[in-house]
Amino acid sequence: MLARRDVLRHVASAPIATGGLAAVLANPDLARAAAESLETVTIETPGGKQVSAAFGAPAISPAPAILLVHEWWGLNDQIMAVAADLVGQGYAALSVDLYDGQVADNPDDAKAYMNAVDAAMANETLGAWIDWLRARDDLTGKVGTVGWCFGGGWSLNASLDRPGEATVIYYGNVEKGAAELAPLAGPVLGHFATQDQWINEAMVSGFEAAMAEAGKALTVYWYDANHAFANPSGANYDEADAALAWQRTMEFFGTHLA
């Protein structure tokens, strides 16, 4: 078995476009080892709730920050392994937990956890974490957000509540009107799948129209794939599309968080 330091070196030096991170995400032991490179941090929201997240900072500072929002499964090793990869690429990365420590391993539990999320509390949690990132002396104050599935919608919500420099959405709920999108400051990048029956063309087309009406910058990419195509542990995983989407994501963050 690879030593933990070797796993982390592998994640940092071989981004998903070359198969490095994808291989880690597909292997539970490697994903766990990468996740363990992050530290657990806890803050109190303005409403008085204690919330936790997984955080990592690069060796060189000050650095820009990226906030990651998990899929409907919860804050699992996969999402934290992605954060570890971002740290290796020079970003501070914060993987938030909107399920209060609950992690699902089956769709029924995932759906139950997702439906139990209080929207006001989730917004407060994400806003508090963004404030925390902006206040750190070792960071530049620039914050991007990225999320997948459930987290894709919350990546957008976070940027509406605390307008940031860059927002990335992987097949997340984008059913918003122009007035709701008015607070956005930075550009938005969206990755969507042509075979997705939930986050479908009608929803995304409406989002494009609303963003245009609101005068906001949006780039949308479509992939001949299904929902959750970027998750190597799922049945819908599409290696080529996942690699291309991640390459585009990193270029987007590189442009807007530099």
TALIN-V909814 format. One record per pair of residues at least 12 apart in sequence whose C-alpha atoms are under 6 Angstrom apart, sorted by sequence separation. I is the first residue (numbers start at 0). J is the second residue. D is the distance in whole Angstrom. If there is no record, write none. Layout:
i:j:d
I:J:D
I:J:D
//
This chain:
i:j:d
40:52:5
229:241:5
39:52:6
39:53:5
38:53:5
37:53:6
38:54:5
37:54:5
151:168:4
37:55:5
151:169:5
152:171:4
151:171:4
152:172:5
165:185:5
167:187:6
170:190:6
142:163:6
143:164:6
162:183:5
164:185:4
165:186:5
166:187:5
167:188:5
168:189:5
169:190:5
170:191:5
74:96:6
142:164:6
143:165:5
144:166:5
145:167:5
146:168:6
147:169:5
148:170:5
149:171:6
162:184:5
163:185:6
167:189:6
143:166:6
145:168:6
148:171:5
159:182:5
159:183:5
7:33:6
64:90:6
66:92:6
63:90:6
64:91:5
65:92:5
66:93:5
67:94:5
68:95:6
62:90:6
64:92:6
3:32:6
57:86:5
73:102:5
188:217:6
192:221:6
56:86:6
72:102:6
186:216:5
187:217:5
188:218:5
189:219:5
190:220:5
191:221:5
192:222:5
193:223:5
194:224:6
195:225:5
72:103:5
186:217:6
188:219:6
192:223:6
193:224:6
194:225:5
195:226:5
57:89:5
125:157:6
177:209:4
181:213:6
192:224:5
176:209:5
192:225:5
57:91:6
56:91:4
177:212:6
55:91:6
177:213:5
55:92:5
72:109:5
54:92:6
71:109:5
54:93:4
53:93:6
53:94:5
34:76:5
52:94:6
71:113:6
52:95:5
52:96:6
31:76:5
34:79:5
30:76:6
34:80:5
30:77:6
33:80:5
30:80:5
24:77:5
11:84:5
10:84:6
63:138:6
11:87:4
61:137:5
62:138:5
63:139:5
60:137:6
61:138:4
62:139:5
65:142:6
67:144:6
70:147:5
61:139:5
63:141:5
64:142:5
65:143:5
66:144:5
67:145:5
68:146:5
70:148:5
71:149:5
65:144:5
67:146:6
70:149:5
70:150:5
69:150:5
68:150:5
44:127:6
25:231:5
25:232:5
16:242:5
15:242:6
//
